[in-house]
């Protein structure tokens, strides 16, 4: 079986890749195919996370065991076979390629092609320039400081009465249809 993955980034608008890979390949094979398609070094510490439909991180498949003392099981990319973790079209994953800044690519397995095999992964679509693999931490800190300053500049005085609605409100507006009164006892 062949899996087709669509990959995008929230850091670069026009970036998109699609990778076809055999379902019996490992996550390390997938990582290498992604790195080849975007020109990243393959030796960087990175991880895949299986995600739910809201992009909440679940199981982590990592490049290298960090020997953490937590109770969670650790899966390594070179041992983890794709089909053992992915079994449905629409499965979402995050590929965290920069641990220092927690930058990631969003992935979705968009198609399963049964009855076919693929010796080597193939990049079938390459649009746009990939985000930089590593960013200068001073640049990153400056960008984060600018973002924090923008948020801090929005004060309560900036939020007029239209922000929440009119000063007066009608309690009936908050009652759900079919529920005149709620019995909290």
Beta strands, then each sheet from edge to edge (+ up, - down):
strand 1: 2-8
strand 2: 16-22
strand 3: 47-51
strand 4: 57-62
strand 5: 75-76
strand 6: 92-98
strand 7: 103-113
strand 8: 122-127
sheet 1: 5+ 4+ 3- 6+ 7- 1+ 2- 8+
end
